[in-house]
Amino acid sequence: MADPLVDNGESSEQWLRVGLGFLLPLRDWNWWHHPEIIAELLIGSATAKRLSTWGGGQQLMQPTRWLDRARSAQIIRATKALARANLALTVQLNRELWTWANPEELASLRSDIAALFPDSIQFFMWPKDRKPRRLYPTRSQYGQLVVSGSEATRQVAAGFLQALPNSDWSEQLTPTDIVIASAEDASRYPSVDLVILVQTSNEAALSTLDKFRSNGARCVIHAVGEMPEVQRWLQVFADRWQYMATSDAVYDANIASGQVAEIVAANTTFLKKSIDILRYAAEGNHASGFVARKSVKGIANSSEETLLLKSFIDPPPKLHSDIPAARVLDASVLHDGHQTTRLPKDGNVVINLKIRYRTLFDDTRPSFPVHRIQWDRPTKPLQVYMVAVGRPLARAEFELPQRGESSAAKFEFAVLSEQVDIRFIVADGARIVQTARLKGTPGDLFEFSVESASDNLERDKQPFEFALLVNDSLGGRPSATALDAQGISLTMLDNAEISAARESLLSQIGFLVKNPSIQPDATFYDLANAGKRMLDGLRGYIPNWPENLGRVQLTTQSNAYFPLEFFYQGRIPRNRKAPLCPERASCFAAGEARAPCSIRQENQKLCPMGFIGVTAIIERQTWTPGLSALPWLSAAKDFDQRHKIASLDKAAFAASRKAESFLAQNQVAGMPTVTLNDVAKEVAPLIEDWDAWEAAIQSNPSLLALIPHIDKDHLYIGQGDSLSFGAMEIEHIGSGKPVVIAMGCSSALSPVALASLPSTFLRLGASAVIAALTELLGRHATIVTLEMVKILRDATKATNATTIGDVISTTRREMLSKNLAIGLVLVAFGDADFILGGK
């Protein structure tokens, strides 16, 4: 299936610009907030009336700079569906275009529409809203039309006059009915009704429109080409115009003569009328068999595209959403009281951070996510933290109004001889809202960049108790920044003790995944031992780490690996001979550890409820340096109500055959065997090639399940049909904000930033992505996927509402209750508070 952003003929930007021109005049941005209605609004605006309005601001010229690929693909698809219907659109380019575009740009915009909609008539509104006083020509006693021109156009007008026997030719610069001349000559007539320009460039025709309108013109036509061809066109047009509307006469003359003429600007009433509007009495017989344009209102074709358009003929509903007002986080540096773009070689500087409105110069800077703020009054105090390796942590605040710029948060910083690398964290209590970096060499230019993060989709979220930001590059060293309501701390993860514990934990996780055991006691103990060492090491450096985590926000770079789920809270027995608690099933079912508990107090048996991933809700968010953003608009969401996932019945399922290509002797005794067919029976028919996948996605399934083989940033399904991460677009996700389950080799990790599978799915519009924290063997991926699908679907049908975060914890406990320790590798990316089920 072809990518809508790539076309063999016209450029994708051309399709995008033309489609956007139908949307922008609506003066409503519901299509931005709800991309799924783009087709309905675009097609409705183009076909609801006989006259389509087209226009917009300067953003039309470079739409790819501010429109993301997901919305772009929707607009392009809708525009192509409209074009395939071959409707005879009459398109009026609105007056707003004249406020910013020069004649060359105007001609280019019109040319784009004409190229994609060759059966359409396009014309401009007059540059200014003038109501000129008309001067009527002096006609002969027989009431004949006055057709004027110069000596240079007398011959080319001969055919026109021949087709209109009740007309007179004049070369006097007096009021006239019709003038056939160059733009320079035509502008000299004091009054004229119809101007037909010849021997004139597009730019000259557009430049003189206001002059013609001032002189009373009601229509300007531009006939392009050599004089013999123009003469033929004029004759055919004059003949057709005696019994056809002006717009249809122009169209039919173009078809009949092979010559292209354009209506440059006109009054709509003039276009609907024949020559009778000039009080001309047509006589005689006229040519028949002209080519009639297909009426927008009279669609008879039964093609898929036309049937689609039929449902949009009625005017779109009244809309009310305003243009999103985007703001960005910005920093300025002052040295000796003067603002500077360079760091001093040494000395103190003042760094001011504030939120301001976005400008055209903020091409790649992500917008500040105002929608993450919980507003309870007109202004909101936000905390800003300055974190740098080897420097004291600093805290300031700014006041952010619901509209407008914030106050400034001020920090003092001493520039020394080493590289400057500072992270700023903007927080709302224990929630990280956005982070930014300021980097530079003393004496040289500094760079300020905003780090992007996955959107939270809810406004009324439950508060976090704790937030953790893990990064491998601050000051060139791995670090963890911890935040709670009381303050912030920075811990370097290359500390020998923490580093050793981290390596031990990762090793144990890798062993678990590759060697799952139906007798999990020793496996669980080794994991708990490594997880406890890691947690204890961090607690020694993070004094504000909670005693027991309940809700935590974990923010990492998109390719970072931080297994928080495996951290262990509480005491563990002396050695790995300790069995698992025999009464763990009741705690798994309840979702929390029994309290008080004599077994845990005796500490002779391991309690699996100590793993953070079993009891805590962990919301994983990713940030990616250098992620391009929208230069003018923020990706605002609809917060009128919490997003609820009502059904996951509509699904698509694809997998690699490698997922079940294992020998029977490699299967762990007692471990269930789940084939791809077993998964397909529960989810949806198995898809084994990407063309079929794209076809299935067109119906916008609410659940996507993938068990791909992953190798070198490519996803393989079936017998080896591949798709690179970079080629993934909206066609592979759909516009229905699906929940995605992605299990495969290294499905949650990648060595390349922005290339991890969850990050890609979230960027393309997935609501949440459930993946494996580390690589899974194929025979285990099928087990996890099947279990996950069943629990998710049960949750959507339950009477009581639950969240994605709760479902993940439930799934882990379900699998652990079946002695499947691989359940601990399940992680969710996106918003933990997405609601499933409930009345």
N, C-alpha and C positions, 0 to 999 in steps of 0.2 A: 504493500500500500504506500502510495506516495506521501512524502512529508509535505504538509500544507505550507511549510515555510520555504520549500524549494520548488521552483517551477521551471519547466523547460523553456518557456517563452518569456512571459513577463516576470519581473522580479517579485519576490515575496513582499518587498517593501511597497511596491506599487499596489498590490492587492490589499495590503494592510492599510495604506493611506486612503485608498478609495473607500474601503469599508468604514474606516474611522470617520470619514467625512459625512457618512449617513448618520452616525451615532452622535457626534458632537453637537449638532444643532438642536438635539432634544433638550439640551440644557439640564440634563439629569444624569446622575452618575450611578444609578442603580446597577447598570451593567458592569461597573467597576467593582462594586461591592459583591455582586452576584454574577460571576462570569457565565454561569449556566444559562442566563436569559439573553446573552448577547445575540444569538441567532434570531430570537423572537423580536427583539427590539430593532435590530438592524433591518431585517426583512420587512418588518411592520412599518418602519419609518420610510422605507423606500417605495412601498407598494400601497400604503393605506389611502393615498390620494393620487389623483392623476398627475399632480406636480410634486416631485420629490425635492426636498431641500437638502443641499450639500454645503458643508463649510466647516469652519473651525478656526482655531488660533494658530500660532506659529508652530505648535507641536506637530502639525500635519507634515511638516517638511522632513522631520527626522523621527518618525514614530518608534523606531527600534531603540532609541536612546532612553525612552521612558516607559515603554510597554514591555512587560515581561513576555517570555515566549508562550506561556500558557494562554494568556489573554489574546496575544497576537494570533495564535493558531485558531482560536475560536472565531475571531473576526475574519480571518482569511477564509476559513471554511464556509462561513455564512455568506461572504461576498461571492465566492465561487458558485455556491448554490443559486444565488440570485442571478449570476451571469448565465449559468447553464439553462435557465428558464427562457432566455431569449425574449424577455419582455421589452416592449417599446417604452422605456422610461423617458419621461421628460424631466430633466434635472436642472434645477435652478441653483447656481452657485451664489451663496448669500453675500450680503454686504460686508460682513465681518472680514472677509478675505482682503478687501481693499484697504483695511486699516494697517496691514503689515506686509503684504506681498507686493513685490514690484511686478511690472508687466511680464517680464520673462518668467517669473515664478507662477503667476496667474495662468499664463499659457501652458506651462508644464502641468499644472494641476488639472486643467481642463483636458489636456492631452491624455493624462492617465485615465480619466473616466471614459473618454472616447475609445481608448485602446481596449479596455476591458468590457465595455458595453457598446459595441459598434452599432447596435440598433437604436441607441438612445439619442435624444436631442438634448444638448447641454447649452445653457446660456447663463450669463451673469446678471445679477441684479445691477441696477445702475449704481455707480460709485457713491452718489449722494442722493438723498431723498428730495429731489427737486420737483416742483410743480410748475413747469414753465408755461408762460403765456404763448399760445400758438397763434401764428400769423397764417392766414389761409392764402393760397396762391390765387392769382387771377386767372380763371379758366376762360376758355373761348365760349362763345355763345352756345356751343353744343355741349358744354359741361365736360369737355375731355380732360383726362388726367394730365398733369404737367410732369414730365420726366426730364430731369436736368442732368447736365454733365458738361465736360469740357470738350474741346476739339479732340483731345487725345482719346477720349472714351466714346466718341460719336459712333465709330464703326462697331465697337464691341457691344454697344447698346442697340444696334440695328435689329437684331433678332428679338430682343425684348419688346421693342416697339411694334414689330411685325406681329407678335402674338397678342398684342393689345391694340386693336385697331382704333379704339376710342381714346387715343392718347396723342399728346403733342410733345415734341422734343424742344428743349430750350437750353441755351448756353448763357442765359442771363443770371447774374447773382441776385436773384429775387426769391421770395418764398416759393416753395415747390412741394409737390406731393412726394416725389421720389427723386433721389439723386444717385447717379452711378458714377463714381469718381474715386480717386485716391483719397486717403485720409486727409492729406493736406488741402486738397481742393474741396472736398466735401465739407470741411469745417468752416468754409467761407460763406456758406449759405445761411441767411438770417433765420430761416425756418424750414423745416423739412419733417415729413412723417416717417418715411422709410429711407434708410441709408444703405446702399449696396456698395461695399468697398471693393475695389479692384486695385491691382498693382500696389498692394500694401502688405507689410509684414504683420505678424500677429501682435508684436509688441506695439507697433504704431496704431493698430486698430484699437487696442486696449487703452493706450495713452490718450486717445482723443474721445473716449466715450462720454466723459462728463461734458465736454464741449458740445457734442451732438445732442445730449439730453437738454442742455441749457437752451439749445435752439429748437426744442420741441420734439425731437425724435422719439418715436414710440417703438422703433425696432431698428437694429443695426445688423446687417448680414455681411459676412466677409467671404467673397468668392476667391479661392486660391488657385493659382496656376497660370499657364500661358493664355494669351488673349483668345486664340481660336477655341480653346476648351471652355474658357469663361463665357464666351459668346454663346456657345451651345447650351451651357447650363442656364444662362439668363433666359433664353428662348423657352426651354422646357419649364423653368420655374414660372414664367409669366403665364404660360398656358395652364399649368396645374393650379395656379393660385386663383384662377377665376371660379373654381368650384371646390377647392380644398382649403382647409385651415392653413395658415401661414407655416406652422411647424411641419405639417404633413407635406405641404408643397415643397419645402426645402428638402425633406427626406426623400421624397419621390423623385425630385429632380436629380439628386445625387445618384440614386440607383439607375435612373434612365440614361443619364449622360456620362456616368463614370467619373464625374467631377465632384470634388469635395468642397462644399460651402458650409459655413458655420454661422449659426445665429449667435452673435457676440453678446447682445443684450436686448431685452424687449420687455414691454408691458405684457403681462400674461393674457390680458383681454385681446391684444393685437394678435398674439400667437394662435388664439382659438378661432379667429375670424378669417374669412377669405378676403379677397380684394374689395369686397363690398364695404369693408370698414372705411374705405376711402370714397365711398359713395360712387363706385364705378359700376356701371350697368354692363354685365358680361353678355356677349352675343355669340351666336354661332355654335358650331359643334366643336367638341374638344376630344383630345386623344383619350382612349379608354385603356383598360388593362394596367392601370398604375398599381404599384406595390403598396398595399396598405400595411401599416405597422400593427403588430399584435397588441391589442388593448390590454392594459393592466387589469381592467375590470372583467375582461371577457376571456379568461383563461379556459382553454378547452383541452389542452394537452394533458395526457394522463401520466406523464413521466413522474418519476419519484420526486425530482426537484420541484416540478410544477405543483404537484399535490402538496408538497411541503409548503410552498408559497401560498397556496389557497387558504391554509389555516391562518395566515397572517394578514389577510386582506383587510380585516377590520382594524380600526385605529388601535394602537397600543394603549394600555390603561394609563390613567393619569399618574404621573410619577412625582416624586418629591425629594429625592436625595440630593444633597448639595455636593459640589466638588470637594474632594478631600483636601484639606489644608495640611501639607506636610511640613514637619519641622525637623531639624537636625541638631545633633550635639556638636558644638564647636569649641575650639580653644584658641586663646591668644596669649602671647608671651610678651612680658614687659621687662626691659632691662634699663636701669637708671631712669625709670618713669616713662620710657618711650617704647611703643610697640615695635617689635622686631620680628623678622622672619628667620633670623639666625640666632643660634645659641652663642653666648659669649664664650671666650676661651676659658674664662673662670669667673666666679662671682655669683651673686644671688639674682634670681629671676622670680617674677610673680607670674603664675599661670592662672588664667581666668577661664573657667568652663561655664558655658551657658547653652540654653536651647534657643535657637532662632529659626525663623522661617527659611525654608529651602529656597535656593536660587538656581539659576541655570548653570552656575559654575560648580555645583555640587554633583557632578556627573555620576560618580561611583560611590558616593557616601550613602550608606543606608539611613533611612529615615528613623527618627526617634519614635519608638513604639508607644505613642501616647495611649493607645488602646489597652496597654497593660496596666495603666494606672487606675487605681480604684478611687474615683472622685467622690468625696463626701462634702466638699465645699468648693467655692470658685477657684481657689488656688491650692496647690499640693506641695508640701515641703518634701523634697527628696534628698537623700543622703548621697554624698559623693566622697569616695575614698581614693586616696593616692597611694599606690603600692609600687615600691621599687626595691630591688635586692640590695641589702646592706644599708637601707635608709629607714628612718622611723616611719611608721604608718601614720597617715594624716587623714583627717576627716573634716568635711565642710558641708554646707547645705545650700541649695538654692530653692526659690519658690517658683513653681511652674503654674502659670494660669491655664485655664482650660483653653483659652485662645491667646495668642500673642507670645512674646518672648519671655524667658525666665530672667530672674536676677542672676548674678554671677556668683559662682563658688570659687573662692580665691585660695591659692596654695603658694607657699614660698618654697623654693627649691634651690639648693646650692649646686652650681655646676662646677665639677672638679675636672680632673684630667681624663677620667674614663668615659666610655660611651654612656649616653643618657638613654635609659629604657624604662619608661614609666607606664604603668597601667592605671587607668581611671575606671572605677566601678560606680555606676549610678544604681542606687538601690531604693526600694520602697520597703522599709523594714528589713525582713530577712529574704526578700525576693530580689534577685539580680535583674535589673531592667535592661541595662545595656552596658557594654564595656568599650573602652577605647585605649589606644596606645599613642604615646608621644615618644619619638625616637630621634636621635641625632648625634652628631659628633661635635664636641666643643669647637666653636669658631666656624661652624658650617650651618647650612640650612637644616631645619628640623622638619620632621614629617609627623603629621597628626592623622590618625586613621581610626575609623569606627569599626569595631568588630561586630559582625552580624550574628544574630542568633535566630533559632527557629521561633516562629510566632507562638505565643500563648494565645489560644482562641477564645478565652473566656474572661469576662470582666469580674464576675462574682466568684472567683476561685477561693478555695480554702487557703488560709495562710500557711506558708512554710515555717517550720521551726528552725530550719537551718539551710544554708546555701553553700555549695562548694564549687569553686571554679578551678579546674585542673588545666595546667598549661605546660608545654615542654620548651617554651622559648623565652620566657621573661628573663632578661639578663643572660640569655644563653643557657639557662639551667631549668630543669623540670621543677615545678612548684605547685603548691595547692594553696588557694586563698579561701579562707573560711569566713562566713558571715552569719551572724544572728542578730537579733534585735538589739543586743548590747554592744556589739562592735565587730571588729575584723581582725584577722591574723594571717600571716604569710608563713608557709613552711616549705623549705626546699626538700624536694623528694630525692635528691642525690646524697642526702645524709646516709652514711654507711649502714646504719641500723635499718632505716626505712627502705633503702634500696635493696638490701638483702631480703627483707621481709616481702617486698613487692615481687622480687624474682621468684622467691619460694612459692608465693601464692599463684603466680602465673603458671609456674611449672605444675603445680597440683591441679589447676583447672585443665591444662592441656592433657594431663594424664587421665583425668576424669572423662573427658570427652572421647578420647581414643580408646579407653579401656573401662567402659561402664561395667559395674558389677552388680549382680542380683543380691550379693551379700555386702551391703554398702557400709558396714560399721567402720572398717578401717579407712575407707575412702572419705567418709564424712569426717572422721577424726582428723585426717591429714589436712583436709580443707579448713576445718575449724581452727586447727593449730596455726596454719599459715595466715588465715584471715584475722585471727586474734592478734598475732604478732604485728600485722600491718596496722590494725586499729590502735593497738597500744602504742606503737611507734608514733603515729600521728597525734594521739592524745597528749603525748608528752610535749608536743610543740604547738598544739592548738588548744589552749586552755578553755575555750568556749565550746568544745565539742560536747553535745548533749549526752547525758547518761544513757538514754535510750532514744534512738531515732524513730520518729513516727512518720513525718513528711519531710522530704528533703529535695532540694533542687540541685541537680548535678549538671554543670555546664562545662563542656569540654570542646576542644577543637574537633572538627568532624572526623579526624582520623586518630584521635587519642584513644588510649586503652586504659581505662581505670575501673577495675572490677569492684565497685562499691557493694554490689549485691552479695559478694562473698565475705565481706568483713563480718567478724563474729563478735557479738556483744555478750559479755558474761563469762563465767568461769568454765573451764573445761577439765575433764578428768586428767589423771597423771600421764597416761600413755594411750597408744592406739589400740590397746587390748580392750579398752572400755567399749561396751556395746551401746547401741542406740537405745534411747528411752523406750521401753515397751509400751508406754501409754501415749506415744506421740500422735497417734491417729486422732484422738479426741481434740488435741490442741490444733492439729492441722484443720480439722473440721470447724473449730470455733474461730480460727483466724488469729488467735493470740495464745500466749503461754498461760498455763494455769498459774494462779497466784492466790495464796502461797502454794509452793510446790515442794513437798518433802524430798522427792527424787532429785530435783535440781539442787536442793540444799545439801544433800549428802554428797553430790558431785562424784558419783561412781559410774554414772551413765551419761552419755552425751545427749544434750537437748538440741535437736536441729532447729528449734525456734529461735536460737541465738543468731542465726544468719540474718543480716539486715534485709536481704532480698526476700525473706519469707514473711516478715511482719511489717516492714516499712513500705510506704508509698514513695517511689523514687521517680521523679520527673526528669528525664534526660533531655537537655537542650544542647544544641551544637552551635558553635560559632565558627566562621570561616574568614580568614583575612583576605581582603581583595575581592569579596563577592560584589559584583556589580549591582547597582540599585537603580531605583526609578528616579530620574532627576527632577521631576516636577510633582509627582503624586505619591502619597503614602499608600501602602497596601492595607487600607483600613478594612476592618471586618464589621459584620453586623452583630451588635451586642444587645439587641432588644430582648433576646432570650438566649439561654444557654443552648449550645448545640447538642442536639439529641440524636443518637443513632437509633432509628426506630426499627430497622430491619436489615439483616445481612443475608437475606435469602438469595438476592441477585448476586452471583459470584462468577469469577473466572479463575481457572486453575491451570498452571503450566509447570512442567518439571522436566528435568533431564533424566534420561533413562539410566544414567550412571547412579542415580539415587537408589536403585534396586539391583545393581550389578555386583552383588557380593555373594561369596560362596556360603553355603549352608553351614560349613564348619566354622565360619567366622562369626556366626550369630551367637551371642552370649546366651547360655542356657537359662531358660526361664524368662528371658526378655521377649516381649511380644514382637511378632513379625507383622509389619504393616507395609503393604505394597502400594504402588501408585494408584492402582485400581481401587484399593480400599479408600484412599483419600478422595479419589474422583467421585465415588459413590456418595460421599458425605458433602463434598463441596460443589463440584461442577465437572462436566466432561473434560478429560485431560487434553490440553493443547500442547502440540509439540513443534510448532514453528511460529515465528514472530508475525507473519502475515495473518495467520488465523487469530493470534492474540490481539492484534490491532483491530481486526474485524469484531471480535468479542467486546472490546473496550468501547466501541461506538455506542453501546447501549448503557454506558456508565454504570457498571456494577458497583455495589456498595462494599464488596469484599473481594480482595485480590489475594490469591495464595500462590506463592512461587517457591519451587524447590529447584533452583538452578545450580548448575555446576559453574563455578566462577574461576576464571583463569586470566591473569593479565588484564584486568579491568574489562572483561567481557563476560556476559551472561550467556550460558549455553543451555538450551532446552531441547527436548526430543533426542534425536540422534546426533546433535551437534550444531543445530542452527544457532548462530551467535548474534548478539547485540551488544555493542560497546556502551559503557556508562555514558560517554559523551553524546551518543546518538539517542539517548532516552529523552523523550519529549512527552507532551500532554497526551499524544496518541497512545502512549503505553500506560497511562494512569486513568485518563478520563477526567471529566469535570464534575463528578459526583462526590468529591472529597472522600474517597474510599478509605477503609481500614486495610492496611497491607500487612500480610504475613509473609516474611521473606526468610527462608531457611536454606542454607547451603554452605558451601565451603567459604569461610571467611566472610559471611554475609553481613556482618556488622562492622567490619574493619577493612581498611585499605591503606596502603602506604602513601596514597596521594590525597591531599586535602581536597574536599569537595567531591571526591570520587567514591566515598563509602555509599553503600546502597541505601541505607535509611536517609542520609542527607539528600541524596538525589530524589527519592520519592517525596520527601517533605517539600523540597524546592518546587516540585511539579504539582503540588496541591493535595497530597495525601493528608488525611486527618491525623492519623497515627500510624506508626510503623512498628511492628513487632518482629524482632530479629533475634539471632543468636549472638551472644557476646563474643564468641570465638568460633572456630570452624567446627562443623558437625560432620560425622560420617553420614553418608546418604541414608543408611538404614535407620539412623536415629532421627534424621530430619523429617522423615515421614511420620514417625511416632509423635514428635513434638507438634508438627503441623496439624495432624488429625485431632490431637487433644485440644489444641488451641482453638480450632474452628468450632468444635462441639461446645466448648465453654463460652465462647463469644456469642454463638447463636442462642444458647440457653439464656444468656444474660439479657439479650434483646427481647426475649419473650417473657421474662420474669415480671411479676407484678411490682416488685420493689426495684427502684432504679439503682444502678451501680455505675462505677466509673472504669475507664480503661486501666487505671492504676490498680484498682481493686481486683479487676479480672486477672491481671498479670500475677498479683500475689496469690490469688486463688489457684491459678494454673500451676504455679510452682508448688504450692502445698498439695494439690491433687497428685502431681507427678511424684513428689517426695513420699506421699502416702503409699504409692505403688513401688517404692524403693528405686525410683528413676531419678538419680541425682542430677542427670542432665537438665532437669527442669530449672536448675539454678542459673543456667546460661541464658535463659529468656530475659530479654530487656525490651522496654517500650520507649520509642522516641516520639516526641511530640507532646501533646497535652494530656497529662494524667487524669484530668478532670472531665474528659469527654464522657457524656452520660449514655448508658445503654439501658433500654427497657424502662419500666415504670409506666404508670398511667398518664 
